[in-house]
Amino acid sequence: MPVTVQGICHRWLILLRASPVDPMRGYNRRLSSPTESSLPMYTLARQLLFKLSPETSHDLSLDLIGAGGRLGLNGLLCKAPAKLPVTVMGLEFPNPVGLAAGLDKNGAAIDGFAQLGFGFVEIGTITPRPQPGNPKPRIFRLPDAEAIINRMGFNNLGVDHLLARVAAAKYKGVLGINIGKNFDTPVERAVDDYLICLDKVYAHASYVTVNVSSPNTPGLRSLQFGDSLKQLLADLATRRAELALRHGKHVPLAIKIAPDMTDEETAQVAQALIETGMDAVIATNTTLSRVGVEGMEHGDEAGGLSGAPVRDKSTHTVKVLAAELAGRLPIIAVGGITEGKHAAEKIAAGASLVQLYSGFIYKGPALIRESVDAIAALR
């Protein structure tokens, strides 16, 4: 249900006027950090939001960020990151820290996220037809591990709705659109869904991400391997060439992969990306591993694990890709960045850009600036 701007502003006032409580009480005292202390308002807001169910909190946060963007308020929430321009995939980014797909599946808060200081924004995953996703509950917080488990299942309002939101946004920066297949489309026909989405989003995206690595759509990850991957990429490359002629522009294609492959499998994916003329690889999606959350409440829930526990697996995948690609394709790193130094680690491992998801939920907008500063220190 749409939420009015008046109603959202009222919710902001509730958050801001809340009586000063111990922001760590009943939550996780171990999360205190320079990032957190630099934005006490977010710490308080998070403490209040975390009293709600994860999905309710997520939806409310999107409402707030979206309304703040429409009103031009989000830039007041934190100090803007320093300019750190970088050119990747032929695109110019004001800084190398972006929003990962999944937080804004339907493009509801593009302007809002951009005003927080992200160097680029990726929306989706989107499918040709609207779909409800998996049954609730389907998001679980593991605060002691700075982690989240989700089994959302590509819940979204469909590609046409997303494009309407893109058209309504004022944002003129780098916009990625992440595409996938509907849950009831057989895996052997998955390419049809990807091509439908590519056709529709091509003119509106700075780059398009092909999601073949979500663990929450049955059979999807099989598209990462062998002939299935090569055929999918070849079909996408052929269609992209046709679209480039039609629209008079080249839109880069990035492939998002899982962290759960062997080094040999990751190397094979890298070679397939080179052979088919892809423009970038995003490493990584969530993991099926439960290392680091054993015995925790919700630690055995089905779905993909994100946040701090996936950090090392993601960074390892970046290193393997960097060695195999040898600079022929850029890497966009995502997974486990909860402090600025983790973003710098991804760049040092071979990535050109990074994205935030779970770390942004736990640490808030100040993590963007801290990540940019840490990356700048490498130069």
C-alpha positions as CSV (number, residue, x, y, z in Angstrom):
1,M,0.0,0.0,0.0
2,P,1.4,3.5,-0.9
3,V,2.2,5.6,2.1
4,T,1.6,9.4,1.9
5,V,4.4,11.9,2.3
6,Q,2.5,13.4,5.3
7,G,2.3,10.0,7.0
8,I,6.0,9.3,6.4
9,C,7.0,12.7,7.7
10,H,5.0,11.9,10.8
11,R,7.0,8.7,11.2
12,W,10.2,10.6,10.9
13,L,9.1,12.9,13.7
14,I,8.3,9.9,15.9
15,L,11.8,8.6,15.4
16,L,13.4,11.9,16.0
17,R,11.4,12.8,19.0
18,A,11.8,9.4,20.7
19,S,13.1,9.7,24.2
20,P,16.8,9.1,24.5
21,V,17.3,5.4,25.3
22,D,20.4,3.3,25.4
23,P,20.7,2.6,21.7
24,M,22.4,-0.8,22.4
25,R,19.9,-2.0,25.0
26,G,18.3,-5.3,23.9
27,Y,20.2,-5.2,20.7
28,N,24.0,-5.8,20.4
29,R,26.4,-3.8,22.4
30,R,29.3,-5.2,20.3
31,L,28.3,-3.0,17.3
32,S,29.8,0.2,18.7
33,S,32.2,1.6,16.1
34,P,33.4,4.9,14.7
35,T,30.9,4.5,11.9
36,E,28.1,4.1,14.4
37,S,29.0,6.8,16.8
38,S,29.4,9.3,13.9
39,L,25.6,9.0,13.3
40,P,23.8,8.7,16.6
41,M,20.4,9.5,15.0
42,Y,20.7,6.5,12.8
43,T,21.7,4.4,15.8
44,L,18.5,5.4,17.5
45,A,16.4,4.9,14.4
46,R,17.9,1.4,13.9
47,Q,17.2,0.5,17.5
48,L,13.6,1.5,17.0
49,L,13.3,-0.2,13.6
50,F,14.8,-3.4,14.9
51,K,11.9,-3.7,17.3
52,L,9.7,-4.4,14.2
53,S,9.9,-7.6,12.2
54,P,12.7,-7.5,9.6
55,E,10.4,-7.2,6.6
56,T,8.2,-4.5,8.2
57,S,11.3,-2.6,9.1
58,H,12.6,-2.9,5.6
59,D,9.4,-1.7,4.1
60,L,9.2,1.3,6.5
61,S,12.8,2.2,5.9
62,L,12.2,2.3,2.1
63,D,9.2,4.5,2.7
64,L,11.3,6.9,4.8
65,I,14.2,6.9,2.5
66,G,12.0,7.4,-0.5
67,A,10.0,10.3,1.1
68,G,13.3,11.9,2.3
69,G,14.5,11.7,-1.3
70,R,11.4,13.4,-2.7
71,L,11.6,16.1,-0.1
72,G,15.4,16.5,-0.5
73,L,16.0,15.8,3.1
74,N,18.3,12.8,3.0
75,G,21.5,14.8,2.3
76,L,21.0,16.3,5.7
77,L,21.4,12.9,7.5
78,C,25.1,12.6,7.1
79,K,28.1,14.3,5.7
80,A,28.5,13.6,2.0
81,P,31.5,11.4,1.0
82,A,34.5,13.0,-0.7
83,K,34.6,13.0,-4.5
84,L,36.6,9.9,-5.6
85,P,35.8,9.6,-9.3
86,V,36.5,6.3,-11.2
87,T,35.7,5.1,-14.7
88,V,34.5,1.5,-14.9
89,M,32.7,-0.3,-17.8
90,G,33.0,3.0,-19.7
91,L,30.9,4.7,-17.0
92,E,31.9,7.6,-14.8
93,F,31.2,7.1,-11.1
94,P,31.6,10.0,-8.6
95,N,32.8,7.5,-6.0
96,P,33.3,3.7,-6.1
97,V,30.7,2.8,-3.4
98,G,27.3,1.7,-4.5
99,L,24.0,0.3,-3.3
100,A,23.7,-3.4,-3.9
101,A,20.5,-4.9,-5.5
102,G,17.9,-6.3,-3.2
103,L,17.4,-3.3,-0.9
104,D,15.3,-1.4,-3.5
105,K,13.7,-4.1,-5.6
106,N,11.1,-1.9,-7.3
107,G,13.0,1.4,-7.6
108,A,10.9,2.9,-4.9
109,A,13.6,5.1,-3.4
110,I,16.2,5.8,-6.1
111,D,16.5,9.5,-5.3
112,G,16.6,8.8,-1.6
113,F,19.5,6.4,-1.8
114,A,21.4,8.7,-4.2
115,Q,21.1,11.6,-1.8
116,L,22.8,9.5,0.9
117,G,26.0,9.6,-1.0
118,F,26.2,6.4,-3.0
119,G,28.3,6.6,-6.1
120,F,25.8,4.4,-8.0
121,V,22.5,2.7,-7.3
122,E,21.5,-0.8,-8.3
123,I,17.8,-1.7,-8.2
124,G,16.0,-5.0,-8.6
125,T,16.1,-8.0,-8.9
126,I,13.2,-7.5,-11.2
127,T,11.3,-10.2,-13.2
128,P,9.0,-9.9,-16.3
129,R,5.8,-10.5,-14.3
130,P,5.0,-9.4,-10.8
131,Q,5.4,-12.2,-8.2
132,P,4.9,-12.4,-4.4
133,G,8.1,-14.3,-3.5
134,N,8.3,-16.9,-0.9
135,P,6.0,-17.2,2.2
136,K,6.7,-15.0,5.2
137,P,8.6,-14.8,7.4
138,R,11.5,-14.7,5.0
139,I,14.1,-12.3,6.5
140,F,15.9,-13.0,9.7
141,R,18.4,-10.8,11.6
142,L,21.5,-12.3,13.3
143,P,22.8,-9.2,15.0
144,D,25.6,-10.9,17.0
145,A,27.1,-11.8,13.6
146,E,26.1,-8.6,11.8
147,A,24.3,-10.9,9.4
148,I,21.0,-11.4,7.6
149,I,19.4,-14.5,6.2
150,N,16.8,-14.0,3.5
151,R,14.7,-16.2,1.3
152,M,12.7,-13.5,-0.4
153,G,12.4,-15.3,-3.8
154,F,12.6,-12.3,-6.1
155,N,9.4,-10.7,-4.7
156,N,8.7,-7.7,-6.9
157,L,6.1,-5.7,-8.8
158,G,7.3,-6.6,-12.3
159,V,9.5,-4.8,-14.8
160,D,6.9,-2.4,-16.0
161,H,6.3,-1.0,-12.5
162,L,10.0,-0.6,-12.0
163,L,10.4,1.4,-15.2
164,A,7.6,3.7,-14.1
165,R,9.5,4.4,-10.9
166,V,12.7,5.0,-12.9
167,A,10.9,7.5,-15.1
168,A,9.6,9.3,-12.0
169,A,13.1,9.6,-10.4
170,K,15.2,12.7,-10.7
171,Y,18.5,10.8,-10.3
172,K,20.8,11.2,-13.3
173,G,23.8,9.2,-11.9
174,V,24.8,5.6,-12.6
175,L,21.8,3.3,-12.3
176,G,22.1,-0.5,-12.5
177,I,19.1,-2.6,-13.1
178,N,19.3,-6.2,-11.9
179,I,17.2,-8.8,-13.8
180,G,16.1,-12.4,-13.1
181,K,13.5,-15.0,-14.0
182,N,10.1,-15.6,-12.7
183,F,9.9,-18.5,-10.2
184,D,7.5,-20.5,-12.4
185,T,9.5,-20.2,-15.6
186,P,11.3,-23.5,-16.2
187,V,15.1,-23.2,-15.9
188,E,15.5,-24.4,-19.5
189,R,13.4,-21.4,-20.6
190,A,15.1,-18.9,-18.2
191,V,16.8,-17.1,-21.1
192,D,13.4,-15.9,-22.3
193,D,12.7,-14.0,-19.1
194,Y,16.2,-12.4,-19.1
195,L,15.7,-11.3,-22.7
196,I,12.3,-9.8,-21.9
197,C,13.8,-7.8,-19.0
198,L,16.8,-6.8,-21.0
199,D,14.6,-5.5,-23.9
200,K,12.5,-3.4,-21.5
201,V,15.2,-1.9,-19.3
202,Y,18.0,-1.4,-21.8
203,A,17.1,2.2,-22.7
204,H,16.8,3.2,-19.0
205,A,19.8,1.5,-17.4
206,S,23.4,2.6,-17.1
207,Y,24.3,-1.1,-16.8
208,V,22.3,-4.3,-16.5
209,T,23.1,-7.0,-14.0
210,V,22.1,-10.6,-14.8
211,N,21.3,-12.4,-11.5
212,V,22.1,-16.1,-11.9
213,S,23.2,-16.6,-8.3
214,S,20.2,-16.1,-5.9
215,P,19.8,-19.3,-3.8
216,N,16.1,-18.5,-3.4
217,T,14.7,-19.3,-6.8
218,P,14.8,-23.1,-7.5
219,G,17.3,-24.1,-10.1
220,L,18.6,-20.6,-10.7
221,R,22.2,-21.3,-9.6
222,S,22.5,-24.1,-12.2
223,L,22.7,-21.3,-14.8
224,Q,26.2,-20.4,-13.5
225,F,27.8,-23.5,-14.8
226,G,29.1,-25.0,-18.1
227,D,27.0,-24.9,-21.3
228,S,24.0,-23.4,-19.5
229,L,26.0,-20.3,-18.6
230,K,27.7,-20.0,-22.0
231,Q,24.4,-20.3,-23.8
232,L,22.7,-17.7,-21.6
233,L,25.6,-15.3,-22.0
234,A,25.8,-15.8,-25.8
235,D,22.0,-15.1,-26.1
236,L,22.3,-12.0,-24.0
237,A,25.3,-10.8,-26.0
238,T,23.5,-11.3,-29.3
239,R,20.4,-9.4,-28.0
240,R,22.5,-6.7,-26.5
241,A,24.2,-6.1,-29.9
242,E,20.7,-5.7,-31.5
243,L,19.6,-3.3,-28.8
244,A,22.8,-1.3,-29.1
245,L,22.0,-0.7,-32.8
246,R,18.4,0.1,-32.0
247,H,19.1,2.6,-29.2
248,G,22.4,3.9,-30.3
249,K,24.2,3.1,-27.1
250,H,26.2,0.3,-25.5
251,V,24.8,-0.7,-22.1
252,P,27.3,-2.9,-20.1
253,L,26.2,-6.3,-18.9
254,A,27.4,-7.5,-15.5
255,I,26.9,-11.1,-14.2
256,K,26.4,-11.6,-10.5
257,I,27.8,-14.9,-9.2
258,A,27.7,-16.9,-5.9
259,P,30.4,-17.2,-3.3
260,D,29.9,-21.0,-3.0
261,M,31.8,-22.2,-6.1
262,T,35.1,-23.9,-6.1
263,D,38.1,-22.0,-7.4
264,E,38.0,-24.1,-10.6
265,E,34.4,-23.3,-11.1
266,T,35.0,-19.6,-10.5
267,A,37.8,-19.6,-13.1
268,Q,35.6,-21.3,-15.6
269,V,32.9,-18.6,-15.1
270,A,35.6,-16.0,-15.6
271,Q,36.6,-17.5,-18.9
272,A,33.0,-17.7,-20.1
273,L,32.5,-14.0,-19.3
274,I,35.6,-13.1,-21.4
275,E,34.6,-15.4,-24.3
276,T,31.1,-14.0,-24.5
277,G,32.0,-10.3,-24.2
278,M,30.5,-9.5,-20.9
279,D,31.5,-6.2,-19.3
280,A,31.8,-6.9,-15.5
281,V,31.3,-9.5,-12.8
282,I,29.7,-8.9,-9.4
283,A,31.1,-11.0,-6.6
284,T,29.2,-12.1,-4.7
285,N,25.6,-12.9,-3.9
286,T,24.6,-14.5,-0.6
287,T,26.0,-17.8,0.6
288,L,24.4,-21.1,1.6
289,S,27.1,-21.7,4.1
290,R,26.3,-21.2,7.8
291,V,29.9,-20.9,9.0
292,G,30.0,-18.1,11.5
293,V,26.4,-18.3,12.6
294,E,26.3,-21.8,14.1
295,G,24.1,-22.1,17.1
296,M,22.7,-18.6,16.7
297,E,19.0,-17.9,16.8
298,H,17.7,-18.1,13.2
299,G,21.1,-19.4,12.1
300,D,19.6,-22.5,10.6
301,E,16.9,-20.8,8.6
302,A,16.8,-21.6,4.9
303,G,18.0,-18.9,2.5
304,G,21.0,-16.9,1.6
305,L,23.3,-15.5,4.3
306,S,24.7,-12.0,3.9
307,G,26.7,-9.7,6.1
308,A,30.0,-10.2,8.0
309,P,30.1,-14.0,7.7
310,V,30.3,-13.9,3.9
311,R,33.1,-11.4,3.9
312,D,36.0,-13.8,3.5
313,K,34.3,-16.0,1.0
314,S,33.4,-13.0,-1.1
315,T,36.9,-11.5,-0.9
316,H,38.4,-14.9,-1.8
317,T,36.2,-15.1,-4.9
318,V,37.3,-11.6,-5.9
319,K,40.9,-12.7,-5.7
320,V,40.3,-15.8,-7.8
321,L,38.5,-13.7,-10.4
322,A,41.2,-11.0,-10.4
323,A,43.9,-13.6,-11.1
324,E,41.9,-15.3,-13.8
325,L,40.6,-12.1,-15.5
326,A,44.0,-10.3,-15.4
327,G,42.3,-6.9,-15.9
328,R,40.2,-7.9,-18.9
329,L,37.0,-7.4,-17.0
330,P,36.3,-5.2,-13.9
331,I,35.0,-6.8,-10.7
332,I,32.3,-5.2,-8.5
333,A,32.7,-6.6,-5.0
334,V,29.9,-7.0,-2.5
335,G,29.6,-9.1,0.6
336,G,30.4,-8.4,4.3
337,I,31.5,-4.8,4.1
338,T,30.6,-3.5,7.6
339,E,33.5,-1.1,8.1
340,G,35.4,1.1,5.7
341,K,38.5,-1.1,5.8
342,H,36.5,-4.0,4.4
343,A,35.7,-1.9,1.3
344,A,39.4,-1.1,0.9
345,E,40.2,-4.9,1.3
346,K,37.9,-5.6,-1.7
347,I,39.6,-3.0,-3.8
348,A,43.0,-4.3,-2.8
349,A,41.9,-7.8,-3.7
350,G,41.2,-6.7,-7.3
351,A,37.8,-5.0,-7.3
352,S,37.1,-1.7,-9.1
353,L,33.9,-0.9,-7.3
354,V,32.1,-2.1,-4.1
355,Q,28.5,-2.3,-3.1
356,L,26.8,-2.3,0.4
357,Y,23.8,-4.2,1.6
358,S,23.7,-5.7,5.1
359,G,26.5,-3.4,6.3
360,F,24.3,-0.5,5.3
361,I,21.4,-1.9,7.3
362,Y,23.6,-2.4,10.4
363,K,25.8,0.8,10.2
364,G,23.7,3.3,8.2
365,P,24.7,6.0,5.7
366,A,28.0,6.9,7.5
367,L,29.4,3.6,6.2
368,I,29.3,5.1,2.7
369,R,31.6,7.9,3.6
370,E,33.8,5.7,5.7
371,S,34.2,3.2,2.8
372,V,35.0,6.0,0.3
373,D,37.6,7.4,2.7
374,A,39.2,4.0,3.2
375,I,39.4,3.4,-0.5
376,A,40.9,6.9,-1.1
377,A,43.6,6.0,1.4
378,L,44.8,3.2,-0.9
379,R,45.7,5.7,-3.6
